[in-house]
Amino acid sequence: MAVAKGVGKIVAIVGIILIVIIGIIIVSQIAGSDTPVKSIILKTIDLRGASEDSVKRAQMISSLDTVVSKVDDPNVEEQWGKMTECLATACPDDAYFDMIFVATNDHQTDIKNADLLLNLLVVNRYWDSEDVVEFSKSLSEVDTQIQNLQNRKAKGAWDDIVECNNECDERNNYYFELIRTITELS
């Protein structure tokens, strides 16, 4: 009888250990995997900065196309279709911003800091517009959200945007740098 109790305890302990190990594996896979929207954002930024090397650029376009098809979202696919129309020559930065906006907006629950990204894109869009109220709300919200991130790189990129005041040549580079930083934190 004492042997049976000892074996029962050992089986129970081994069972608990297996459950803990399986739980750790599941959590690490979920935490370590990139969501498709995160990949779309990062690949979009990479494509924007792609060199003139046609093979590398073609690989980046193919890679982004694959990720877009995996998302299976008509809005993202439509935006990607619009973007592919200008990729043969040169897309304006607004095409890249729009792609990031649509992917983020449609998949807010899939990416941490989606609200911050969306507010940042609104700030970018309305900086010089007549819509002072929408711009001011988003600008204030982004400033608060950046402070709450407590990330030096994000704060530096945000400071560059604010200091630039939408007037410097590097303006869009600062936005894409901040979008990348925020996305990588997700």
N, C-alpha and C positions, 0 to 999 in steps of 0.2 A: 504494500500500500504506500509506503514512504517513497519507493522508487517511482510509482505512478505519479505521485504529487510532484516529485522532482522533474520528471519528464514533462509534465503538464506546464510547469513554470518555464522550463526551457523553451517549449513550443510557443508559449505566450510571448516570451521575450523576443524570440526570433520573429514572430508575427508582427510585433510592434516595430521592431527594427526595419523590417521589410516595408511596412506602411510608411514609416518616416522617410526611408530612402526613395520610395516611389513618389511621395509627396514633394521631396526636394527636387527630383528630376523633372517633374511636371512644372513646378514653379520656375525652375531655371530655364526651361524651354520657352515658357510663356514670356518671361521677363527678357530673355535674350533674343527673341525673334523680332525682326523689324516688321511693322505693319506695312501693307502695300502702300498706304498713303505716305508714310514716312519715306519709303523708297522713291515714290513718284516725286516728292518734293526735292529730295537730294539729287536725284538723277536729272530733274529739270534744271536745277542750278548748275550741275556739272555740264549739261548740254549747252547752256548759255555761255559758259566759259570755255567751251571746246575750242581746240586749236583748228587751224585750217587743214590739218591732216585728214584727208577724206576717209581713210579707212577707220581711223579712231572715231571720227564723228559718226560714221555709218554704224559702227558698233554701239555707240551710245544711243543713237536713235532706235536701233533694233532692241536694245535692252529696255529702254523706256517703253517702247511699244508692247513688249512682253508683259511688263508690270501693269500697264494700263489695261490690257486684255484680262489679266487675272482679277482686277478689281471688279469687273463686270458691272460697271456703273455707266448708264447712258450719258449722263452729264459730263463725266470725266472723259468718256470716249468722244463725245461731241467736241469738247474743248481740245482734245488731242488732235482731232481731225482738222480743226481750225489752225492749230499750230503747225501741223505737217504741211499746210499750204505755203507757209513762208520759210520752211526749213531749207529748201533748196537754195535760197538766196541768203537772207538774213532776217530773222524775226526781230521785231522791236521788243524791247524789254517788257512792254505791257503784255505781250503774248505769254511770256514766262510767268509774270505776276498773275495773270488770269488763270493759268494752268494750276498754279499753287493754290490760288483762292478757291477754285472749284473743287479740287481734290480735298482741301482742308474743310471747306464748308459742308461737303456731302458726307464726310467721314469724321466728324468732330469727336465722336466717342472713341475713335481708333488712335487718336494721337493726343498725347499730353500737351498742354499749352495751346490747344487749338484756338481758344478765345484770344490769346495773345497774338497768335499769327494772323487771325482775321482782323483784329483791331489794327495791327501794324499795316496790313494791306489797305485798310480803309484810310489810315493816315497817309500812306503813299498816294493813294488815289485822289484824296481831297485836299492835299496840302495847299494848293493854289486855287482852290475852287471857291465858288460863291457860298457853298454849304458850310458856313462857319460853325454852326451848331454841331453837325455830325462830326466834322473835323476835330473840334475842341473836345467833344466827349471821347472820341477815340484816342486823341493825343494824351489826354489826362489819364485815361485807362491804361494805355501802353506804358506810360511813365511809372504808374503805380505797379503794374505787373512786372516790369523790368526790375524795379527796386526789390520786389518780393522774390524774384528768382535768386537774388544774391549770387550772381555769376559775373565775375569780373569781365570776361570776354563779351558777354551780352551787354553789360553796362557800357563798356567802351564803344561798342558798335552803335549803341543807342545814342551815346553822347556825340559821336561823329555825325549822326543823322541830324540831331538837334542843332549842333554847331553849324552844320552845312546850311540849314534853314532853306532847303530845297533849291539852293543856288549854285552849288559846286558841281563840277563835272563828275566827281566820284559818287554822287548821290545814290544812284541805283546800286552801285557796288556795295555801298554801306548797307542798304536794305537786304541785298542777297546774302551778305555776310551774316547779318543778324538773323535772317530767316534760317540759314544753315545752323547757326549756333543754337537757336531755340529748338529746331527740329532734332538735332543731335542730343539735346537734353531729354527728349521725349522717350 
